[in-house]
Amino acid sequence: MRQGQTNLRENDQVEVIAGKDKGRVGKILSIDRRNNRAVVERINMIKKHQKPVDAQQPGQIIDREASIHISNLMFVCPECANTVRTGKRILEDGTKVRSCKSCGATLEISKK
């Protein structure tokens, strides 16, 4: 996969298809297109050790999401509720949309 090439967007529901969280579903919080990685809600949790900033705030251990490679994620279609591949279609008015390869549903209208 070339750098930055993906059909996934923020707020998409995705399922993890490989790794320790295989089978879990979550929403994409952010995408790093340069490194082909995404941060998914409650997936690939890590513990971050934070030093105290000043005397009033103690040091702590924070649970947070780490990024996961986008090749390990698959889009979940809201219409047919399956993990599917997505394609692109051009509507009659010239707008480009993503579509489900399984059921053919239009996912959303993108800005041209």
C-alpha positions in Angstrom: 0.0 0.0 0.0 1.4 3.4 -1.0 1.9 6.1 1.6 -1.3 7.8 2.5 -3.6 5.7 0.3 -6.6 4.4 2.2 -10.4 4.5 2.0 -10.7 4.8 5.7 -11.8 8.1 7.3 -12.1 9.4 10.9 -15.3 8.3 12.7 -15.6 5.1 10.6 -16.5 1.9 12.4 -13.8 -0.7 11.8 -13.0 -4.2 12.9 -9.5 -5.4 13.7 -8.6 -8.4 11.5 -5.2 -9.2 12.8 -3.2 -8.9 16.1 -4.0 -9.2 19.7 -7.3 -7.3 19.4 -8.6 -9.4 16.5 -12.4 -9.3 16.1 -12.9 -6.2 18.2 -14.8 -3.2 16.7 -14.2 0.5 17.3 -14.4 3.9 15.9 -11.3 5.6 14.2 -10.2 8.6 16.3 -7.3 9.8 14.0 -5.3 8.6 11.0 -1.6 9.2 10.3 -1.5 8.9 6.5 2.2 9.3 6.3 2.9 6.1 8.3 -0.4 4.3 7.3 -1.5 4.0 10.9 -4.8 4.8 12.8 -5.8 5.2 16.4 -9.0 3.3 17.1 -11.2 3.8 20.2 -10.4 1.3 23.0 -8.2 -0.8 20.7 -4.4 -1.5 21.2 -4.4 0.0 24.7 -1.0 0.7 26.3 0.1 2.1 29.7 1.8 5.4 29.6 3.9 6.4 32.6 3.7 10.1 33.3 6.1 12.0 35.5 4.8 14.6 37.9 4.6 18.1 36.4 4.8 19.9 39.7 4.5 19.2 43.4 0.7 19.2 43.4 0.2 16.7 40.6 1.6 13.2 41.3 3.0 10.9 38.7 0.5 8.4 37.3 0.0 5.6 34.9 -2.4 6.4 32.1 -4.2 3.9 29.8 -4.4 5.2 26.2 -4.8 3.9 22.7 -1.7 3.3 20.5 -1.8 3.3 16.8 -2.4 0.2 14.7 -1.5 -0.3 11.0 -4.4 0.3 8.7 -3.8 -3.0 6.9 -5.1 -4.7 10.1 -8.4 -2.8 10.0 -11.5 -3.5 7.9 -14.4 -1.2 7.4 -17.8 -2.2 8.9 -20.7 -1.3 6.6 -23.6 0.4 8.5 -26.2 -1.0 6.1 -25.2 -4.7 6.0 -23.3 -4.8 9.3 -20.4 -6.9 7.7 -16.8 -6.2 7.3 -16.4 -5.1 3.7 -14.1 -3.6 1.1 -15.1 -0.1 -0.1 -15.1 1.3 -3.6 -15.7 4.7 -5.2 -18.6 5.7 -7.4 -19.4 8.9 -9.2 -23.1 9.9 -9.0 -25.1 11.6 -11.7 -24.4 15.0 -10.4 -20.7 14.4 -10.5 -20.0 13.9 -6.7 -17.7 11.1 -5.8 -18.9 8.7 -3.0 -17.6 5.7 -1.2 -19.7 2.6 -1.6 -19.9 -0.9 -0.1 -18.6 -3.6 -2.3 -20.9 -6.2 -0.7 -24.4 -4.5 -0.7 -23.7 -1.5 -2.9 -24.9 1.1 -0.4 -23.6 4.6 -0.6 -21.6 5.3 2.6 -21.5 9.1 2.5 -21.1 12.0 0.1 -17.6 13.4 0.0 -16.6 17.0 -0.9 -15.4 17.2 -4.5 
